[in-house]
């Protein structure tokens, strides 16, 4: 039996009852307000009306908003838009409509970056959230996730030149080949596996579950190096949750001096294992970490936001005061 239009509407209504935040976000944001900025993107003049029409830039920007809110790679974003009714509704797409692929999304973001529009657009987006009453007030969750991109097959000399900020003369002579090279992505290792690409660094407001600040770096940049840039001093909540990658004696002292309550995970070292009481506190903090993070990030798994809560329900090895509360 073929599903009817009303079956789809009923399913979307049920999703909203279960806590889908996207319809509310779609209602409070005036997306037309972004059109003046988006018009600055260089578009080649159409010679005729033949062929496919270019993608609506507002819809593409909304796709970037989805990617940022849910910490998705380009490929994951394309898959989720094709798979999820809630994402399709947010973008104004019907199930049978075409969906921008990962390459199209990447090219759109590159156009925005070349025009210096990414930060301006998201500042305007954040301003609308402020005006709608979504003030940062619940404390801050700071985290980073890897975004893998297609790996470049370069020679060793070419990689050395890229690290020095130079470009191979061969690529300069072959612009088509250069166009296929990602000169900003870098390698890193995590859990013994090599990754090539970038890192999304985010600051999530605990109360609204929305990302208030973000930064993008190459994958080789350590999470802790972006902490200060992500810190939101306008957030009225004074607690900060993060995983152990951000913890250091200097940072703990600095946060205390500024009046923050650090809920950053404790960690051991190569020679000294983490103490049981700190391990217990990490589990409890991890539960709050995952609970207050973006809903879809937890559903998707594979990110440190979701992994933070994987062992929350283990029994604490020792009794005592919970230091993560």
C-alpha positions in Angstrom: 0.0 0.0 0.0 1.5 3.3 -1.1 1.8 5.9 1.7 -0.4 9.0 1.3 0.5 12.7 1.8 -1.3 12.6 5.2 0.7 9.6 6.4 3.9 11.7 5.9 2.4 14.7 7.6 1.3 12.6 10.6 4.8 11.1 10.8 6.4 14.6 10.8 3.9 15.7 13.5 4.9 12.8 15.6 8.6 13.6 15.2 7.9 17.2 16.4 6.1 15.9 19.4 9.1 13.7 20.2 11.4 16.7 20.3 12.6 17.5 16.8 14.1 21.0 17.3 14.2 21.9 13.6 10.6 23.1 13.1 11.0 25.6 15.9 14.3 26.8 14.6 12.7 27.2 11.1 9.9 29.3 12.5 12.1 31.7 14.6 14.8 32.4 11.9 14.0 34.8 9.0 15.9 33.1 6.3 15.2 35.8 3.7 17.4 38.1 5.8 20.4 36.2 4.6 19.7 36.8 0.9 21.7 40.1 0.6 24.8 38.4 1.9 24.3 35.3 -0.2 23.9 37.4 -3.4 27.6 38.3 -3.1 28.6 34.7 -4.1 30.0 34.7 -7.6 27.6 33.0 -9.9 28.4 32.5 -13.6 25.8 34.2 -15.8 23.4 31.7 -17.4 23.6 31.8 -21.2 20.2 30.2 -21.6 17.4 28.7 -19.5 18.4 25.2 -20.7 19.8 22.7 -18.2 19.4 22.5 -14.5 18.8 25.6 -12.5 21.4 26.5 -9.8 20.7 25.6 -6.2 18.9 28.1 -4.1 21.6 29.7 -1.9 19.3 30.0 1.1 18.6 26.3 0.9 22.3 25.6 0.7 23.0 27.8 3.7 20.3 26.0 5.7 22.1 22.8 4.7 25.3 24.3 6.2 23.4 25.1 9.3 22.3 21.5 9.6 25.9 20.4 9.1 27.1 22.7 11.8 24.3 21.9 14.3 24.8 18.2 14.0 28.6 18.1 13.5 28.4 16.2 10.2 30.9 15.8 7.4 29.9 16.7 3.8 29.1 13.0 2.9 27.2 12.5 6.1 25.2 15.6 5.5 24.2 14.4 2.1 23.2 11.0 3.5 21.2 12.4 6.3 19.3 14.8 4.1 18.4 11.9 1.7 17.5 9.7 4.6 15.7 11.9 7.1 12.2 13.4 6.7 12.9 16.0 9.4 16.0 17.3 7.5 14.0 17.3 4.2 11.2 19.3 5.8 13.7 21.8 7.2 15.1 22.3 3.7 11.7 22.5 2.0 12.4 19.3 0.0 9.9 16.6 -0.9 11.2 12.9 -0.7 11.3 12.8 -4.5 13.2 16.1 -4.9 16.9 16.3 -5.9 19.4 16.7 -3.0 22.6 18.7 -3.2 25.5 16.2 -3.1 28.6 16.4 -0.9 30.7 18.0 -3.6 28.1 20.7 -4.2 28.0 21.5 -0.5 31.8 21.7 -0.4 31.9 24.0 -3.4 29.2 26.3 -1.8 31.2 26.5 1.4 34.4 27.3 -0.5 32.6 30.1 -2.3 31.4 31.6 1.0 35.0 31.3 2.4 36.5 33.0 -0.6 34.1 35.9 -0.1 34.6 36.0 3.7 30.9 35.3 4.3 31.0 32.3 6.5 31.5 34.2 9.8 29.2 37.0 8.7 26.4 34.6 8.0 26.7 32.7 11.2 27.0 35.9 13.2 23.7 37.1 11.7 22.2 33.6 12.5 23.4 33.9 16.1 22.0 37.4 16.3 18.5 36.2 15.3 18.7 33.5 18.0 19.5 36.2 20.5 16.5 38.3 19.4 14.3 35.3 19.7 15.3 34.8 23.3 17.8 32.0 22.9 20.3 33.5 25.3 23.4 31.5 26.2 22.7 30.8 29.9 23.0 27.1 30.7 26.8 26.7 30.8 29.1 25.6 28.0 30.0 22.3 26.4 33.2 22.5 24.3 34.2 19.7 22.0 35.8 19.0 18.6 35.2 16.4 16.0 37.1 15.2 12.9 35.8 15.8 9.4 37.5 13.5 7.0 38.0 14.5 3.3 39.2 12.6 0.3 42.9 11.9 0.7 45.4 13.5 -1.6 48.0 11.2 -3.1 51.0 13.5 -3.2 54.7 12.9 -3.4 56.8 13.6 -0.3 58.2 16.7 -1.8 54.8 18.1 -2.6 53.6 17.5 0.9 56.6 19.4 2.3 55.8 22.3 0.0 52.2 22.4 1.1 53.3 22.5 4.8 55.5 25.5 3.9 52.6 27.2 2.3 54.0 26.7 -1.2 52.4 25.1 -4.3 54.2 22.7 -6.7 55.3 24.3 -9.9 53.8 21.3 -11.7 50.4 22.1 -10.2 50.7 25.8 -11.2 51.2 24.7 -14.8 48.2 22.3 -14.6 45.3 24.3 -13.0 42.9 21.4 -13.4 45.1 19.2 -11.3 45.6 21.9 -8.7 41.8 22.4 -8.5 41.6 18.8 -7.3 44.1 19.2 -4.4 43.1 20.2 -0.9 45.9 22.5 0.3 44.5 23.1 3.8 43.7 19.7 5.1 46.2 17.9 7.3 46.9 14.5 8.8 46.4 13.5 12.4 46.1 10.3 14.5 43.3 9.4 16.9 42.9 6.1 18.7 45.7 4.7 16.5 44.0 5.5 13.2 45.2 8.1 10.7 42.7 10.8 9.6 43.0 13.4 6.9 40.9 16.5 6.9 39.7 19.1 9.3 38.3 19.6 12.8 35.1 21.3 13.8 35.4 22.9 17.2 32.1 23.9 18.8 30.7 25.6 21.9 27.2 24.3 22.7 24.9 26.1 25.2 23.6 23.6 27.7 20.2 25.2 28.0 19.2 25.6 24.3 21.4 22.8 22.9 22.5 25.2 20.1 26.0 25.8 18.9 26.9 29.4 19.9 30.6 29.5 18.8 32.6 27.4 16.4 35.9 27.3 14.6 37.3 25.2 11.8 41.0 24.1 11.7 43.0 21.5 10.0 43.0 18.1 11.7 46.5 18.5 13.1 45.5 21.3 15.5 45.1 20.0 19.0 41.6 20.5 20.6 43.0 22.5 23.5 44.6 25.1 21.2 41.1 26.5 20.2 39.6 26.4 23.7 40.1 30.2 24.5 38.7 31.2 21.1 35.5 29.1 21.8 34.9 30.3 25.3 31.7 32.4 25.5 32.0 35.0 28.2 28.4 36.1 27.5 27.0 32.7 28.7 25.5 33.4 32.2 26.1 29.8 33.2 29.5 29.4 34.8 30.0 25.7 34.3 32.1 24.3 31.5 32.0 20.7 30.3 34.8 19.2 28.1 36.7 16.0 27.7 40.1 15.4 29.2 42.0 16.7 26.1 41.3 20.2 27.3 42.5 19.7 30.9 45.7 21.1 32.3 46.8 22.7 35.6 47.2 26.1 33.9 43.7 26.0 32.4 42.1 24.9 35.6 43.8 27.8 37.4 42.8 30.3 34.7 39.1 29.2 34.7 39.0 29.4 38.5 40.4 32.9 38.3 37.8 34.0 35.8 35.0 32.6 38.0 34.2 29.5 36.0 33.3 26.0 37.5 35.4 23.5 35.6 33.6 20.2 34.7 36.5 19.2 32.4 37.2 15.4 32.7 40.2 14.3 34.7 42.8 12.2 33.1 45.7 10.0 34.0 49.1 9.7 32.4 51.3 7.1 30.9 52.9 6.2 34.2 50.0 6.9 36.6 46.5 5.6 36.0 43.6 7.8 36.8 42.4 7.5 40.4 39.1 5.7 41.0 37.3 8.8 42.4 38.2 10.8 39.4 37.1 8.0 37.1 33.7 8.0 38.9 33.5 11.8 38.5 34.2 11.5 34.7 31.4 9.0 34.3 28.9 11.3 36.0 30.2 14.3 34.1 30.0 12.3 30.9 26.3 11.6 31.5 25.6 15.3 31.8 27.9 16.0 28.8 25.9 13.7 26.6 22.6 14.7 28.0 23.1 18.3 27.3 24.6 17.9 23.8 22.8 18.2 20.5 20.2 15.4 20.2 21.3 14.2 16.7 24.9 14.0 17.7 24.0 11.4 20.3 21.9 9.5 17.8 24.6 9.4 15.2 27.3 8.3 17.5 30.9 8.3 16.5 31.7 11.7 18.1 33.2 12.4 21.4 30.0 14.1 22.5 28.2 10.7 22.2 31.1 8.6 23.5 31.3 10.7 26.6 28.2 8.9 27.9 29.0 5.4 26.9 30.1 4.1 30.3 27.9 6.4 32.4 25.8 3.6 33.9 28.8 1.7 35.3 28.8 1.5 39.1 31.2 4.0 40.7 34.2 2.1 42.2 34.3 4.2 45.3 31.8 6.3 47.3 32.3 9.9 48.0 31.3 13.4 47.0 30.6 13.7 43.3 32.9 16.4 42.0 31.3 16.9 38.6 28.0 18.3 39.8 
